[in-house]
Amino acid sequence: MADEGLTIVDGEKLRFADLSLPESDVTFTGAQLLDVADSKVSSLLGGLSLPDTVKSSALKRLNVGDVINFRCAELDREEASSKFREYVIAIADELQDDPIVASILDGNTLRLFLEDEDDFAMLAENLFTELDIEDTGKISKSEIRNALLHMGVEMGIPPFSEFPLLNDILKKHGAEGDEVLGQAQFAELLQPVLQELAEALAEKHVVVIQDIKFSDGSKLRKLLGDKQQLNNVIEQILLEKYRAKDGPGNTKLIRDFLEKHGKVLGLPPPEAHEAIYNEVFLAVDDKKNNEELEKGEFGALVEDILEKFADELEANPVFDN
């Protein structure tokens, strides 16, 4: 992944924060309370604005009845303090159940490009080539905006909607209008734009939610901690074993099952992460592949393999688009 500062937001920070309501003698409406709580959560998460779906799901956990009435209702200090904490913890619970991946844009990726002349020259050349659709060797100044869009979050550029200062930076450097530029002129204009953007992001980071799936072992840990669910998985694999009869050995059978059904268990797709599967199964005792195992022994083997996957993913989380 080229994404800058990828981080998993699972709500853990919210649980250990000071969740006391700011001092005030005034009463709160439910709507005002939620605004204060959303601002507090954003601050605790480094400026991240959570999707409305997360916030509305958290609100449903509060059992406040009619949401519209709650927003309009006036709450005394004690009730407001209680609902404030409950709402923030509900958001933490939502994020624990369905974590999100975010990129923290702090200008670091841009600085790396700018500090290496060869890297920057290649970047500018590639962008110019992409934008010079008619292959004339010329593009307009206004294409600088599209160059930034081409770079995107993966290369450290925040969306214009999340960072309006980008418009001011382009205007300041005259990156507007129909005046045409050659490749060298394009690079000369792009460089100060990226330089000022990197400096601005260093002062005020931008956190952007990414549509990325990840595996960090947490889902596997929940499965391993729930004996009933774990036994259900073992029974499913045993069923495959009984059906196969003279089929593959124990570990091969387990691997085949996990590669086919592992997604629902929290495992990464095998086609993109074969190395992880290889590493885990190499650590399994070869003798157990061909031994005739009792049901309890077979279950222990499945559990051991899942433990190994959880350990590996905890140490090295993997991300997939």
Protein Blocks (a to p, Z undefined) as FASTA:
>chain_A
ZZehiacdehlmmmmpcfbdcddfbdcdfklmmmmmmmmmmmmnoopacdfklmmmmmmm
nonojaklmmmpccdfklmmmmmmmmmmmmmmmmmmmccdddddehlmmmmmmmpmklmm
mmmmmmmmmmmmnonopacfklmmmmmmmnommnopacfklmmmlmmmmmmnopgcjbdc
dfklmmmmmmmmmmmmmmmmmmmccdddddddddehlmmmmmmmmmklmmmmmmmmmmmm
mmnommccfklmmmmmmmmmmmmnopacfklmmmmmmmmmmmpcfklmmpccdfklmmmm
mmmmmmmmmmmmmmmccddZZ
